């Protein structure tokens, strides 16, 4: 067996029981939680897209937010019937193109229209010193939540041909460097240009797309606003397949291992439909998931910043007290410590600022 999946590698290193206890939940969160967030984003943006296309004078009764979530979920479940990561290479390419498209479109239009009147850049100050510190740490947790899905690097690498002469990690490393360069070219201009244009007036829910629609719905072409929304919807649909695939693979491999028989196409369809509609239920039940982003980001941080270091030590067995031994122990312990600090900061911010708990009441 080629141990190139995250859970397989973790089980090989530390045993199946420890893998189920330490790694399974964060990976389930990274895959399932991301799909929940994508349903919220895709459903909400679909509602916005309908409003833009229909126009201000449209008398057609629109669907509710929950119904738009369901429409998006049905389309995502239908597309998720593609069997594996190899088969969704085209879907992934479409997702990348649409991501570049909507990020560029939003920040270019926002900067071109200039700063809003009365925009403020004053730092948000907490009442106490500890509040300021925990606020910064909670922001780091939100950043960690934004970079969810790190375990997918191993999943994608597992689909690539690999041999002793041509190991898959070589082209994978090139792809990672190029992809993160593109991500930087999308997100840094979006963050900098958006903050310059809107400052503290950026809506807390919806971000830059909502700000573009809220502040420029009258002085920007409806075609431009509709195109930005459509690109976000297509990107969310494509991303759902990529982030959901590790969970699909896990469910199907568990069935094959325990039943000692291949997973039929109709059973695979049932598994994936159960996962998709399970994510839909969570999206409807917990629409305030974004308010817990800092806390949840801290919980999943060890998957990226700590576990790989300990796995490398266990597998490679470097010379004790050597440079690589100290480096990996130091980075692993630092990742675990940072995770604990971010969890504490997330809990403090939630208690201090409070969250609007609205079970089964999405906006």
C-alpha positions as CSV (number, residue, x, y, z in Angstrom):
1,X,0.0,0.0,0.0
2,X,1.2,3.5,-0.8
3,X,0.9,5.5,2.4
4,X,0.2,8.9,0.9
5,X,-3.1,9.9,2.5
6,X,-2.9,12.0,5.6
7,X,-4.8,9.6,7.9
8,X,-3.0,6.5,6.5
9,X,0.3,8.1,7.1
10,X,-0.7,9.2,10.6
11,X,-2.0,5.7,11.4
12,X,1.2,4.1,10.1
13,X,3.2,6.5,12.3
14,X,1.3,6.6,15.6
15,X,-1.3,3.8,15.4
16,X,-4.9,3.7,14.3
17,X,-6.4,4.6,17.8
18,X,-4.2,7.7,18.2
19,X,-5.0,8.7,14.6
20,X,-8.7,8.5,15.2
21,X,-8.4,10.5,18.4
22,X,-6.0,13.2,17.2
23,X,-6.2,13.5,13.5
24,X,-9.6,12.3,12.4
25,X,-11.7,15.1,13.9
26,X,-9.5,18.0,12.6
27,X,-9.5,16.4,9.1
28,X,-13.3,15.9,9.3
29,X,-13.6,19.5,10.3
30,X,-11.3,20.7,7.6
31,X,-13.2,18.8,4.9
32,X,-16.7,18.9,6.3
33,X,-16.5,22.3,7.9
34,X,-15.2,23.8,4.7
35,X,-18.1,22.3,2.7
36,X,-20.5,23.8,5.3
37,X,-18.9,27.2,4.8
38,X,-19.1,26.8,1.0
39,X,-22.8,26.0,1.2
40,X,-23.4,29.2,3.2
41,X,-21.3,31.2,0.8
42,X,-22.7,29.6,-2.4
43,X,-26.3,29.8,-1.2
44,X,-26.1,33.4,0.0
45,X,-24.4,34.5,-3.2
46,X,-27.0,32.6,-5.3
47,X,-29.7,34.7,-3.6
48,X,-27.7,37.9,-4.3
49,X,-27.1,36.9,-7.9
50,X,-30.9,36.4,-8.4
51,X,-31.6,39.8,-6.9
52,X,-29.1,41.4,-9.3
53,X,-30.4,39.6,-12.4
54,X,-34.0,40.1,-11.5
55,X,-33.5,43.8,-10.8
56,X,-35.1,46.3,-8.4
57,X,-38.4,46.3,-10.2
58,X,-38.7,42.5,-10.3
59,X,-42.0,41.2,-8.9
60,X,-41.0,37.6,-8.8
61,X,-41.0,36.1,-5.3
62,X,-37.5,35.0,-4.4
63,X,-36.6,31.8,-2.5
64,X,-35.7,32.0,1.1
65,X,-32.1,31.7,2.3
66,X,-32.6,28.1,3.3
67,X,-34.1,27.2,-0.1
68,X,-31.1,28.8,-1.8
69,X,-28.8,26.7,0.4
70,X,-30.8,23.6,-0.7
71,X,-30.5,24.6,-4.4
72,X,-26.7,25.0,-4.1
73,X,-26.4,21.7,-2.1
74,X,-28.4,19.7,-4.8
75,X,-26.1,21.0,-7.5
76,X,-23.0,20.2,-5.4
77,X,-24.2,16.7,-4.6
78,X,-24.9,16.0,-8.3
79,X,-21.4,17.2,-9.3
80,X,-19.8,15.2,-6.4
81,X,-20.7,11.9,-8.2
82,X,-17.4,12.2,-10.1
83,X,-15.4,9.3,-8.5
84,X,-12.0,10.7,-7.5
85,X,-9.6,13.6,-7.5
86,X,-8.2,12.6,-10.9
87,X,-11.7,12.9,-12.5
88,X,-12.2,16.5,-11.1
89,X,-9.1,18.0,-12.6
90,X,-11.2,20.0,-15.0
91,X,-13.5,21.1,-12.2
92,X,-10.5,22.2,-10.1
93,X,-9.2,24.2,-13.1
94,X,-12.5,26.0,-13.4
95,X,-12.4,26.7,-9.7
96,X,-9.0,28.3,-10.0
97,X,-9.9,30.4,-12.9
98,X,-13.1,31.7,-11.3
99,X,-11.2,32.5,-8.0
100,X,-8.7,34.6,-9.9
101,X,-11.5,36.2,-11.8
102,X,-13.7,37.3,-8.9
103,X,-10.9,38.4,-6.7
104,X,-9.4,40.6,-9.4
105,X,-12.8,41.9,-10.5
106,X,-13.8,42.9,-7.0
107,X,-10.6,44.7,-6.0
108,X,-10.2,46.4,-9.4
109,X,-13.7,47.9,-9.3
110,X,-13.4,48.9,-5.6
111,X,-10.1,50.7,-6.2
112,X,-11.3,52.3,-9.4
113,X,-14.4,53.7,-7.7
114,X,-12.2,55.3,-4.9
115,X,-12.5,55.6,-1.2
116,X,-15.9,56.0,0.3
117,X,-16.8,59.3,2.0
118,X,-16.0,59.2,5.7
119,X,-14.0,56.0,5.6
120,X,-12.0,55.3,8.8
121,X,-8.8,53.4,9.3
122,X,-8.6,53.9,13.1
123,X,-7.4,50.8,14.9
124,X,-10.1,48.9,16.7
125,X,-9.2,49.1,20.4
126,X,-10.3,46.7,23.1
127,X,-11.2,47.9,26.6
128,X,-8.3,46.1,28.3
129,X,-4.8,45.1,27.4
130,X,-5.6,41.4,27.6
131,X,-8.5,42.0,25.3
132,X,-6.2,43.6,22.7
133,X,-3.8,40.6,22.9
134,X,-6.5,38.0,22.6
135,X,-8.0,40.0,19.8
136,X,-4.8,39.8,17.8
137,X,-4.5,36.0,18.6
138,X,-8.1,35.4,17.6
139,X,-7.3,37.1,14.3
140,X,-4.5,34.6,13.7
141,X,-7.0,31.9,14.4
142,X,-9.3,33.4,11.7
143,X,-6.4,33.4,9.3
144,X,-5.8,29.7,10.1
145,X,-9.5,29.0,9.4
146,X,-9.2,30.9,6.0
147,X,-6.3,28.6,5.0
148,X,-8.3,25.5,5.8
149,X,-7.9,22.3,3.8
150,X,-4.1,21.9,4.2
151,X,-4.4,18.1,4.4
152,X,-5.5,18.1,0.7
153,X,-1.9,18.5,-0.4
154,X,-1.3,14.9,0.5
155,X,-4.6,13.8,-1.0
156,X,-3.8,15.4,-4.3
157,X,-0.2,14.2,-4.3
158,X,-1.6,10.6,-3.8
159,X,-3.3,10.8,-7.2
160,X,0.0,11.6,-9.0
161,X,2.3,8.8,-10.5
162,X,5.2,8.1,-8.2
163,X,8.4,6.0,-8.5
164,X,11.9,6.0,-6.9
165,X,13.3,7.9,-9.9
166,X,10.4,10.2,-10.3
167,X,8.8,10.8,-6.8
168,X,5.5,12.7,-6.8
169,X,6.6,15.2,-4.2
170,X,8.9,16.9,-6.8
171,X,6.1,18.1,-9.2
172,X,3.8,18.6,-6.2
173,X,6.3,21.0,-4.6
174,X,6.5,23.0,-7.8
175,X,2.7,23.1,-8.0
176,X,2.4,24.2,-4.4
177,X,4.8,27.1,-5.0
178,X,3.0,28.2,-8.1
179,X,-0.5,27.9,-6.6
180,X,0.5,29.9,-3.5
181,X,2.0,32.6,-5.8
182,X,-1.4,32.9,-7.5
183,X,-3.2,32.9,-4.2
184,X,-1.0,35.8,-3.0
185,X,-1.7,37.7,-6.2
186,X,-5.4,37.3,-5.5
187,X,-5.7,37.8,-1.8
188,X,-3.2,40.5,-1.0
189,X,-4.6,43.1,-3.6
190,X,-8.1,42.2,-2.4
191,X,-7.3,42.7,1.2
192,X,-5.2,45.9,0.7
193,X,-7.4,47.5,-2.0
194,X,-10.6,46.6,-0.1
195,X,-9.4,48.0,3.2
196,X,-8.2,51.2,1.4
197,X,-11.6,51.6,-0.3
198,X,-14.0,50.7,2.6
199,X,-12.0,50.7,5.8
200,X,-14.2,49.7,8.8
201,X,-17.3,50.0,6.6
202,X,-16.7,46.5,5.2
203,X,-19.8,44.4,6.3
204,X,-19.0,41.8,8.9
205,X,-21.0,39.2,7.0
206,X,-20.3,38.7,3.3
207,X,-17.0,40.6,3.1
208,X,-15.9,42.3,-0.1
209,X,-18.6,41.0,-2.4
210,X,-21.3,42.3,-0.1
211,X,-19.5,45.6,0.3
212,X,-19.2,46.0,-3.5
213,X,-23.0,45.4,-3.9
214,X,-24.0,47.5,-0.9
215,X,-21.9,50.6,-1.8
216,X,-21.8,50.4,-5.6
217,X,-25.0,48.9,-6.7
218,X,-26.0,52.2,-8.4
219,X,-22.8,53.3,-9.9
220,X,-21.5,49.9,-11.2
221,X,-23.0,48.0,-14.1
222,X,-25.4,45.2,-13.1
223,X,-23.5,43.0,-15.5
224,X,-20.3,43.5,-13.5
225,X,-22.0,42.8,-10.2
226,X,-23.7,39.7,-11.6
227,X,-20.5,38.4,-13.1
228,X,-18.7,38.7,-9.8
229,X,-21.5,36.8,-8.0
230,X,-21.6,34.1,-10.7
231,X,-17.8,33.6,-10.4
232,X,-18.1,33.2,-6.6
233,X,-20.9,30.6,-7.0
234,X,-19.0,28.6,-9.6
235,X,-15.8,28.7,-7.4
236,X,-17.8,27.5,-4.3
237,X,-19.3,24.7,-6.4
238,X,-15.9,23.6,-7.6
239,X,-14.2,23.9,-4.2
240,X,-17.0,21.7,-2.6
241,X,-15.8,18.7,-4.7
242,X,-12.1,19.2,-3.8
243,X,-12.6,19.7,0.0
244,X,-15.3,16.9,0.1
245,X,-13.2,14.3,-1.6
246,X,-11.1,13.3,1.5
247,X,-14.3,12.5,3.3
248,X,-15.7,10.6,0.3
249,X,-12.5,8.6,0.1
250,X,-12.5,7.9,3.9
251,X,-16.1,6.7,3.9
252,X,-15.6,4.5,0.9
253,X,-12.3,3.0,2.1
254,X,-13.8,2.2,5.5
255,X,-16.6,0.3,3.8
256,X,-14.2,-1.6,1.5
257,X,-11.9,-2.5,4.4
258,X,-14.7,-3.7,6.8
259,X,-16.9,-5.4,4.3
260,X,-14.0,-6.7,2.1
261,X,-15.9,-5.8,-1.1
262,X,-15.7,-3.0,-3.5
263,X,-17.9,0.0,-3.1
264,X,-20.6,0.0,-5.8
265,X,-21.6,3.1,-7.7
266,X,-25.0,3.4,-6.1
267,X,-23.6,3.0,-2.6
268,X,-21.0,5.6,-3.4
269,X,-23.8,8.0,-4.5
270,X,-25.6,7.4,-1.3
271,X,-22.5,8.1,0.8
272,X,-21.9,11.4,-1.0
273,X,-25.5,12.5,-0.9
274,X,-25.5,11.8,2.9
275,X,-22.4,13.9,3.3
276,X,-23.7,16.8,1.2
277,X,-27.1,17.0,2.8
278,X,-25.5,16.5,6.3
279,X,-23.4,19.6,5.5
280,X,-26.6,21.4,4.4
281,X,-28.2,20.6,7.7
282,X,-25.3,22.0,9.7
283,X,-25.3,25.1,7.5
284,X,-28.9,25.7,8.3
285,X,-28.6,24.7,12.0
286,X,-25.5,26.8,12.7
287,X,-25.5,29.8,10.4
288,X,-23.3,31.7,12.9
289,X,-20.3,29.4,12.2
290,X,-18.2,32.3,11.0
291,X,-18.4,33.9,14.4
292,X,-16.4,30.9,15.7
293,X,-13.8,31.0,13.0
294,X,-10.9,31.9,15.3
295,X,-11.8,29.2,17.8
296,X,-12.2,26.5,15.2
297,X,-9.1,27.6,13.3
298,X,-7.0,27.1,16.5
299,X,-8.5,23.6,17.0
300,X,-7.4,22.4,13.6
301,X,-4.0,24.2,13.6
302,X,-1.9,21.1,14.7
303,X,-2.9,19.3,11.5
304,X,-0.6,21.7,9.6
305,X,1.9,23.1,12.1
306,X,2.6,20.2,14.6
307,X,1.6,16.7,13.4
308,X,3.8,16.7,10.3
309,X,6.9,17.5,12.4
310,X,6.2,14.6,14.8
311,X,5.4,12.3,11.9
312,X,8.7,13.2,10.2
313,X,10.6,12.5,13.4
314,X,9.0,9.1,13.8
315,X,9.5,8.1,10.2
316,X,12.9,9.5,9.4
317,X,14.4,9.0,12.8
318,X,17.1,11.8,12.6
319,X,20.1,11.8,14.8
320,X,19.1,12.6,18.3
321,X,20.1,16.2,19.4
322,X,21.1,17.0,15.8
323,X,20.0,20.1,14.0
324,X,17.0,18.5,12.3
325,X,15.9,16.8,15.5
326,X,15.9,20.1,17.4
327,X,14.2,21.9,14.5
328,X,11.3,19.5,14.1
329,X,10.8,19.2,17.9
330,X,10.8,22.9,18.2
331,X,8.4,23.5,15.3
332,X,6.1,20.8,16.6
333,X,5.9,22.1,20.1
334,X,5.6,25.6,18.9
335,X,2.6,24.5,16.7
336,X,0.9,22.8,19.6
337,X,1.5,25.8,21.9
338,X,0.2,28.2,19.3
339,X,-2.9,26.0,18.9
340,X,-3.6,26.1,22.7
341,X,-3.1,29.9,22.8
342,X,-5.4,30.5,19.8
343,X,-8.1,28.3,21.3
344,X,-7.9,30.3,24.6
345,X,-8.1,33.5,22.6
346,X,-11.1,32.3,20.6
347,X,-12.9,31.3,23.8
348,X,-12.1,34.7,25.4
349,X,-13.3,36.7,22.4
350,X,-16.5,34.7,22.1
351,X,-17.2,35.2,25.8
352,X,-16.2,38.9,25.8
353,X,-17.9,40.1,22.7
354,X,-20.7,37.5,22.5
355,X,-22.2,35.9,19.4
356,X,-25.6,36.1,18.0
357,X,-26.9,32.6,18.4
358,X,-29.5,31.9,15.8
359,X,-30.0,28.2,15.4
360,X,-32.0,27.3,12.2
361,X,-32.3,31.0,11.3
362,X,-29.8,31.9,8.5
363,X,-29.9,35.5,7.3
